[in-house]
Amino acid sequence: MDQKKKKQEMATSCDMCGHYAYDEEDECYYCDMNLDEDDMMKFLTGDTNHCHYFSLYDEYAIVRHQM
């Protein structure tokens, strides 16, 4: 199993996803991916264990890449 796939299986929270953004105007978080009807229903009900769009948010990835 490659490293990226392992990270996707370990992380299950939207809070850790790079696509989970805060909207200051509405003062709430949302998923900024274009979700289809089934994926949106999973997101709204909190069933995000196996999200196809999950991308681990790592704010230090660029710094590590530059080293």
Backbone as JSON Lines, residues from 0, in Angstrom:
{"i":0,"aa":"M","n":[0.85,-1.18,0.0],"ca":[0.0,0.0,0.0],"c":[0.9,1.24,0.0]}
{"i":1,"aa":"D","n":[0.62,2.15,-0.9],"ca":[1.46,3.34,-0.98],"c":[1.1,4.35,0.11]}
{"i":2,"aa":"Q","n":[2.0,5.29,0.33],"ca":[1.88,6.26,1.43],"c":[0.62,7.11,1.33]}
{"i":3,"aa":"K","n":[0.29,7.58,0.12],"ca":[-0.87,8.46,-0.04],"c":[-2.16,7.72,0.29]}
{"i":4,"aa":"K","n":[-2.29,6.5,-0.18],"ca":[-3.5,5.73,0.1],"c":[-3.64,5.45,1.58]}
{"i":5,"aa":"K","n":[-2.52,5.19,2.26],"ca":[-2.54,4.93,3.69],"c":[-3.03,6.15,4.46]}
{"i":6,"aa":"K","n":[-2.58,7.36,4.06],"ca":[-3.02,8.58,4.72],"c":[-4.51,8.79,4.53]}
{"i":7,"aa":"Q","n":[-5.03,8.48,3.33],"ca":[-6.45,8.66,3.07],"c":[-7.3,7.74,3.93]}
{"i":8,"aa":"E","n":[-6.83,6.51,4.15],"ca":[-7.6,5.57,4.95],"c":[-7.55,5.92,6.42]}
{"i":9,"aa":"M","n":[-6.44,6.49,6.89],"ca":[-6.3,6.83,8.31],"c":[-7.15,8.04,8.68]}
{"i":10,"aa":"A","n":[-7.16,9.06,7.87],"ca":[-7.86,10.29,8.2],"c":[-9.32,10.19,7.78]}
{"i":11,"aa":"T","n":[-10.23,10.52,8.68],"ca":[-11.64,10.4,8.37],"c":[-12.41,11.67,8.69]}
{"i":12,"aa":"S","n":[-11.74,12.69,9.15],"ca":[-12.42,13.89,9.58],"c":[-12.31,15.01,8.54]}
{"i":13,"aa":"C","n":[-13.39,15.69,8.3],"ca":[-13.36,16.83,7.38],"c":[-12.44,17.93,7.9]}
{"i":14,"aa":"D","n":[-12.28,18.0,9.22],"ca":[-11.41,19.02,9.81],"c":[-9.97,18.9,9.33]}
{"i":15,"aa":"M","n":[-9.56,17.72,8.91],"ca":[-8.2,17.48,8.46],"c":[-8.06,17.59,6.94]}
{"i":16,"aa":"C","n":[-9.12,17.89,6.24],"ca":[-9.12,17.9,4.78],"c":[-8.78,19.29,4.23]}
{"i":17,"aa":"G","n":[-8.03,19.31,3.15],"ca":[-7.65,20.56,2.5],"c":[-8.8,21.24,1.78]}
{"i":18,"aa":"H","n":[-9.88,20.5,1.53],"ca":[-11.04,21.06,0.83],"c":[-12.11,21.6,1.78]}
{"i":19,"aa":"Y","n":[-11.85,21.52,3.07],"ca":[-12.79,22.0,4.08],"c":[-12.42,23.44,4.41]}
{"i":20,"aa":"A","n":[-13.22,24.37,3.92],"ca":[-12.87,25.78,4.0],"c":[-13.86,26.56,4.87]}
{"i":21,"aa":"Y","n":[-13.37,27.64,5.44],"ca":[-14.2,28.51,6.27],"c":[-14.66,29.7,5.46]}
{"i":22,"aa":"D","n":[-15.95,29.97,5.49],"ca":[-16.53,31.12,4.79],"c":[-16.79,32.21,5.83]}
{"i":23,"aa":"E","n":[-16.02,33.27,5.76],"ca":[-16.14,34.34,6.75],"c":[-17.47,35.08,6.64]}
{"i":24,"aa":"E","n":[-18.01,35.17,5.45],"ca":[-19.28,35.87,5.26],"c":[-20.43,35.12,5.93]}
{"i":25,"aa":"D","n":[-20.47,33.8,5.76],"ca":[-21.53,32.98,6.38],"c":[-21.14,32.48,7.76]}
{"i":26,"aa":"E","n":[-19.86,32.64,8.12],"ca":[-19.33,32.19,9.4],"c":[-19.57,30.7,9.63]}
{"i":27,"aa":"C","n":[-19.24,29.9,8.63],"ca":[-19.35,28.45,8.76],"c":[-18.36,27.77,7.83]}
{"i":28,"aa":"Y","n":[-18.14,26.48,8.08],"ca":[-17.26,25.67,7.24],"c":[-18.08,24.96,6.17]}
{"i":29,"aa":"Y","n":[-17.44,24.69,5.04],"ca":[-18.1,23.96,3.97],"c":[-17.04,23.19,3.17]}
{"i":30,"aa":"C","n":[-17.48,22.21,2.42],"ca":[-16.6,21.46,1.53],"c":[-16.61,22.18,0.19]}
{"i":31,"aa":"D","n":[-15.44,22.6,-0.28],"ca":[-15.4,23.38,-1.52],"c":[-15.26,22.51,-2.77]}
{"i":32,"aa":"M","n":[-15.48,21.2,-2.64],"ca":[-15.51,20.32,-3.81],"c":[-16.91,20.33,-4.4]}
{"i":33,"aa":"N","n":[-17.0,20.05,-5.67],"ca":[-18.29,19.98,-6.34],"c":[-18.86,18.58,-6.11]}
{"i":34,"aa":"L","n":[-19.6,18.41,-5.02],"ca":[-20.11,17.1,-4.64],"c":[-21.38,16.74,-5.4]}
{"i":35,"aa":"D","n":[-21.5,15.46,-5.75],"ca":[-22.74,15.01,-6.37],"c":[-23.78,14.79,-5.27]}
{"i":36,"aa":"E","n":[-24.97,14.39,-5.64],"ca":[-26.06,14.28,-4.68],"c":[-25.76,13.28,-3.56]}
{"i":37,"aa":"D","n":[-25.19,12.13,-3.9],"ca":[-24.89,11.11,-2.88],"c":[-23.8,11.58,-1.93]}
{"i":38,"aa":"D","n":[-22.74,12.17,-2.48],"ca":[-21.65,12.65,-1.63],"c":[-22.1,13.81,-0.75]}
{"i":39,"aa":"M","n":[-22.97,14.66,-1.26],"ca":[-23.49,15.77,-0.45],"c":[-24.33,15.25,0.71]}
{"i":40,"aa":"M","n":[-25.12,14.21,0.47],"ca":[-25.93,13.62,1.54],"c":[-25.02,13.04,2.62]}
{"i":41,"aa":"K","n":[-23.94,12.37,2.24],"ca":[-22.99,11.84,3.21],"c":[-22.35,12.97,4.01]}
{"i":42,"aa":"F","n":[-21.98,14.05,3.32],"ca":[-21.37,15.19,3.99],"c":[-22.33,15.82,5.0]}
{"i":43,"aa":"L","n":[-23.56,16.01,4.61],"ca":[-24.54,16.66,5.49],"c":[-24.93,15.79,6.69]}
{"i":44,"aa":"T","n":[-24.88,14.47,6.52],"ca":[-25.23,13.58,7.63],"c":[-24.01,13.22,8.48]}
{"i":45,"aa":"G","n":[-22.83,13.66,8.06],"ca":[-21.63,13.41,8.84],"c":[-20.96,12.08,8.55]}
{"i":46,"aa":"D","n":[-21.41,11.36,7.52],"ca":[-20.83,10.07,7.16],"c":[-19.69,10.3,6.16]}
{"i":47,"aa":"T","n":[-18.54,10.75,6.66],"ca":[-17.42,11.1,5.79],"c":[-16.23,10.16,5.98]}
{"i":48,"aa":"N","n":[-16.49,8.94,6.4],"ca":[-15.4,8.0,6.65],"c":[-14.62,7.63,5.41]}
{"i":49,"aa":"H","n":[-15.27,7.56,4.28],"ca":[-14.6,7.15,3.04],"c":[-14.87,8.17,1.94]}
{"i":50,"aa":"C","n":[-14.49,9.39,2.17],"ca":[-14.7,10.45,1.2],"c":[-13.71,10.3,0.04]}
{"i":51,"aa":"H","n":[-14.21,10.33,-1.19],"ca":[-13.37,10.19,-2.37],"c":[-12.51,11.42,-2.62]}
{"i":52,"aa":"Y","n":[-12.89,12.53,-2.05],"ca":[-12.2,13.8,-2.31],"c":[-11.24,14.2,-1.2]}
{"i":53,"aa":"F","n":[-11.08,13.35,-0.19],"ca":[-10.25,13.71,0.95],"c":[-8.82,13.99,0.52]}
{"i":54,"aa":"S","n":[-8.3,15.12,0.98],"ca":[-6.91,15.5,0.72],"c":[-6.35,16.03,2.04]}
{"i":55,"aa":"L","n":[-5.39,15.32,2.59],"ca":[-4.85,15.7,3.89],"c":[-4.26,17.1,3.83]}
{"i":56,"aa":"Y","n":[-4.75,17.98,4.68],"ca":[-4.25,19.35,4.75],"c":[-2.96,19.35,5.53]}
{"i":57,"aa":"D","n":[-1.89,19.74,4.87],"ca":[-0.57,19.76,5.51],"c":[0.07,21.1,5.19]}
{"i":58,"aa":"E","n":[-0.02,22.03,6.13],"ca":[0.47,23.39,5.89],"c":[1.99,23.47,5.77]}
{"i":59,"aa":"Y","n":[2.69,22.43,6.19],"ca":[4.15,22.44,6.12],"c":[4.69,21.68,4.92]}
{"i":60,"aa":"A","n":[3.84,21.2,4.04],"ca":[4.29,20.41,2.88],"c":[5.21,21.23,1.97]}
{"i":61,"aa":"I","n":[4.9,22.49,1.75],"ca":[5.72,23.33,0.88],"c":[7.1,23.55,1.49]}
{"i":62,"aa":"V","n":[7.14,23.76,2.79],"ca":[8.42,23.98,3.47],"c":[9.29,22.72,3.36]}
{"i":63,"aa":"R","n":[8.71,21.56,3.58],"ca":[9.46,20.31,3.47],"c":[9.96,20.11,2.05]}
{"i":64,"aa":"H","n":[9.17,20.5,1.07],"ca":[9.56,20.36,-0.33],"c":[10.75,21.27,-0.66]}
{"i":65,"aa":"Q","n":[10.82,22.43,-0.06],"ca":[11.9,23.38,-0.34],"c":[13.21,22.98,0.32]}
{"i":66,"aa":"M","n":[13.16,22.14,1.33],"ca":[14.38,21.75,2.06],"c":[15.2,20.79,1.27]}
